[in-house]
Amino acid sequence: MIETDIIIIGAGPVGLFTVFEAGLLKLKCHLIDSLPQAGGQCSEIYPKKPIYDIPGFPSILAGELIANLMEQTAPFKPGFTLGEAALSIIKTEDNKFIVTTVKGTQHIAPIVMIAGGLGVFEPRKPPIANIEAYEDKGIEYIIKDPEIYRNKRCVIAGGGDSALDWSIYLAERKIAKEVILVHRSSSFRGHLDSVQKVIDMTESGAIRLITEAEVTGIGGADSLEFVTVTHQKDGEIKVNADHFIPLFGLKPSLGPIAQWGLEIEKNAIKVNTLDYSTNIPGIYAIGDVNTYENKLKLILCGFHEGTLAVQSAFAHIHPEKKNVLKYTTVNGIQGF
Ligand SMILES: Cc1cc2nc3c(=O)[nH]c(=O)nc-3n(C[C@H](O)[C@H](O)[C@H](O)COP(=O)(O)OP(=O)(O)OC[C@H]3O[C@@H](n4cnc5c(N)ncnc54)[C@H](O)[C@@H]3O)c2cc1C
């Protein structure tokens, strides 16, 4: 059981900055995220896009903002449970919450801050009837650890940056024994540089590229052994494979949090704007995941919400103590 002061569900920009604000009040945080890396939408959807409305930064790449937030929170040593969605929550007799993930990891704290943004990013799966039977037996929708593909035959499907970049990565570093990229069109949506690189690597034989085709079937005894690729002109081709990695993007949904007894409106959690508390005392909702009158889904608004929520959380945990606001310029950063 991981014990902390505040369990933060969602390691997006808002969850990360909340670690910093909580740290100033000497409250420890542990973040849970279903994605394998921190950063939420900034890391998953637009890491290379410049953001122009972060105070003090005329322009900053979303990925850089996350790197900076990680550096800013580091003195407060947050814990991370990554690659695991928070599934259930129960209240203990002594008014704490136990949050359990899909993998059974348990966390306990008196405060839960939901910074779940648009929700859990669920993979878009190809319409193959028996696909679920092979999940984690050769089928993965996110590449968490490229080393599992060492010396394996990998079929990647997709036409965006993820499919292109991972094909290049696994082939260029000679991690996979074979990299086969299948895409239903002959044009790609990814960066031109990456497209050119895949074409060059196809010519050199490092990648096998099959365009105008889709993976339509999979099979194998205990784990994946082959995929069936249906080509628009040439028909079906059987391709031996240890892994099939469809990288068709992720779609967000509020997911299990919607069943936690919180007041939900339009797929978001209703909060009191006094302190961003929810209808359950001890549970707060900050950032894109909450809703209230005049809500703006902006990073800077989420930073403000997290800042006020931890002040209220402090009073909830230490009702006997009075918290006096201290400027960081005066007190500096007293890490843990
Ligand atoms: C293309 C694009 C451009 C944008 N440009 C700007 C801009 O210029 N300026 C601006 O201010 N905003 C911009 N935004 C919006 C901004 O990205 C969001 O407001 C911000 O990411 C919200 O941060 P968050 O931390 O609340 O949520 P998110 O970034 O969505 O992070 C939430 C995290 O919670 C996780 N999560 C959810 N449910 C669970 C669960 N049950 N268990 C575990 N983990 C869970 C998710 O995996 C995710 O990582 C843009 C958004 C997009 C898509």
The ligand as an SDF file (V2000), in Angstrom:
LIG
                    3D

 53 58  0  0  0  0  0  0  0  0999 V2000
   -3.8790   20.2880  -29.5970 C   0  0  0  0  0  0  0  0  0  0  0  0
   -4.1140   20.9820  -28.2800 C   0  0  0  0  0  0  0  0  0  0  0  0
   -3.5990   22.2510  -28.0900 C   0  0  0  0  0  0  0  0  0  0  0  0
   -3.7990   22.9130  -26.8720 C   0  0  0  0  0  0  0  0  0  0  0  0
   -3.2650   24.1570  -26.7000 N   0  0  0  0  0  0  0  0  0  0  0  0
   -3.4030   24.7790  -25.5000 C   0  0  0  0  0  0  0  0  0  0  0  0
   -2.8470   26.0770  -25.2840 C   0  0  0  0  0  0  0  0  0  0  0  0
   -2.2690   26.6820  -26.1870 O   0  0  0  0  0  0  0  0  0  0  0  0
   -2.9820   26.6310  -24.0390 N   0  0  0  0  0  0  0  0  0  0  0  0
   -3.6490   26.0010  -23.0140 C   0  0  0  0  0  0  0  0  0  0  0  0
   -3.7090   26.5450  -21.9140 O   0  0  0  0  0  0  0  0  0  0  0  0
   -4.2090   24.7870  -23.2190 N   0  0  0  0  0  0  0  0  0  0  0  0
   -4.1110   24.1650  -24.4140 C   0  0  0  0  0  0  0  0  0  0  0  0
   -4.6870   22.9440  -24.6090 N   0  0  0  0  0  0  0  0  0  0  0  0
   -5.4800   22.3610  -23.5010 C   0  0  0  0  0  0  0  0  0  0  0  0
   -4.5530   21.7940  -22.4370 C   0  0  0  0  0  0  0  0  0  0  0  0
   -3.7050   20.8140  -23.0010 O   0  0  0  0  0  0  0  0  0  0  0  0
   -5.3780   21.1990  -21.3120 C   0  0  0  0  0  0  0  0  0  0  0  0
   -6.1310   22.2480  -20.7350 O   0  0  0  0  0  0  0  0  0  0  0  0
   -4.4710   20.5790  -20.2470 C   0  0  0  0  0  0  0  0  0  0  0  0
   -3.7260   19.5120  -20.7750 O   0  0  0  0  0  0  0  0  0  0  0  0
   -5.2980   20.1060  -19.0740 C   0  0  0  0  0  0  0  0  0  0  0  0
   -4.4040   19.5660  -18.1490 O   0  0  0  0  0  0  0  0  0  0  0  0
   -4.8940   18.4770  -17.0880 P   0  0  0  0  0  0  0  0  0  0  0  0
   -3.6720   18.1740  -16.2930 O   0  0  0  0  0  0  0  0  0  0  0  0
   -6.1180   18.9630  -16.4380 O   0  0  0  0  0  0  0  0  0  0  0  0
   -5.3510   17.2130  -17.9580 O   0  0  0  0  0  0  0  0  0  0  0  0
   -4.6250   16.3170  -19.0490 P   0  0  0  0  0  0  0  0  0  0  0  0
   -3.5100   17.0120  -19.6990 O   0  0  0  0  0  0  0  0  0  0  0  0
   -5.7270   15.8080  -19.9180 O   0  0  0  0  0  0  0  0  0  0  0  0
   -4.0290   15.1160  -18.1890 O   0  0  0  0  0  0  0  0  0  0  0  0
   -4.9020   14.2500  -17.5070 C   0  0  0  0  0  0  0  0  0  0  0  0
   -4.2180   12.9440  -17.2400 C   0  0  0  0  0  0  0  0  0  0  0  0
   -5.0600   12.1520  -16.4200 O   0  0  0  0  0  0  0  0  0  0  0  0
   -4.9430   10.8080  -16.7840 C   0  0  0  0  0  0  0  0  0  0  0  0
   -6.1140   10.0760  -16.3100 N   0  0  0  0  0  0  0  0  0  0  0  0
   -7.4220   10.3350  -16.5540 C   0  0  0  0  0  0  0  0  0  0  0  0
   -8.2090    9.4680  -15.9130 N   0  0  0  0  0  0  0  0  0  0  0  0
   -7.3860    8.6260  -15.2440 C   0  0  0  0  0  0  0  0  0  0  0  0
   -7.5850    7.4940  -14.4090 C   0  0  0  0  0  0  0  0  0  0  0  0
   -8.8070    7.0300  -14.1010 N   0  0  0  0  0  0  0  0  0  0  0  0
   -6.4910    6.8740  -13.9150 N   0  0  0  0  0  0  0  0  0  0  0  0
   -5.2470    7.2950  -14.2090 C   0  0  0  0  0  0  0  0  0  0  0  0
   -4.9910    8.3550  -14.9960 N   0  0  0  0  0  0  0  0  0  0  0  0
   -6.0470    9.0030  -15.4990 C   0  0  0  0  0  0  0  0  0  0  0  0
   -4.8020   10.8510  -18.2980 C   0  0  0  0  0  0  0  0  0  0  0  0
   -4.1290    9.6960  -18.7700 O   0  0  0  0  0  0  0  0  0  0  0  0
   -3.9590   12.1150  -18.4970 C   0  0  0  0  0  0  0  0  0  0  0  0
   -2.5850   11.8390  -18.5920 O   0  0  0  0  0  0  0  0  0  0  0  0
   -4.5310   22.2820  -25.8270 C   0  0  0  0  0  0  0  0  0  0  0  0
   -5.0380   21.0000  -26.0190 C   0  0  0  0  0  0  0  0  0  0  0  0
   -4.8490   20.3570  -27.2410 C   0  0  0  0  0  0  0  0  0  0  0  0
   -5.4190   18.9800  -27.4290 C   0  0  0  0  0  0  0  0  0  0  0  0
  1  2  1  0
  2  3  1  0
  2 52  2  0
  3  4  2  0
  4  5  1  0
  4 50  1  0
  5  6  2  0
  6  7  1  0
  6 13  1  0
  7  8  2  0
  7  9  1  0
  9 10  1  0
 10 11  2  0
 10 12  1  0
 12 13  2  0
 13 14  1  0
 14 15  1  0
 14 50  1  0
 15 16  1  0
 16 17  1  0
 16 18  1  0
 18 19  1  0
 18 20  1  0
 20 21  1  0
 20 22  1  0
 22 23  1  0
 23 24  1  0
 24 25  2  0
 24 26  1  0
 24 27  1  0
 27 28  1  0
 28 29  2  0
 28 30  1  0
 28 31  1  0
 31 32  1  0
 32 33  1  0
 33 34  1  0
 33 48  1  0
 34 35  1  0
 35 36  1  0
 35 46  1  0
 36 37  1  0
 36 45  1  0
 37 38  2  0
 38 39  1  0
 39 40  1  0
 39 45  2  0
 40 41  1  0
 40 42  2  0
 42 43  1  0
 43 44  2  0
 44 45  1  0
 46 47  1  0
 46 48  1  0
 48 49  1  0
 50 51  2  0
 51 52  1  0
 52 53  1  0
M  END
$$$$
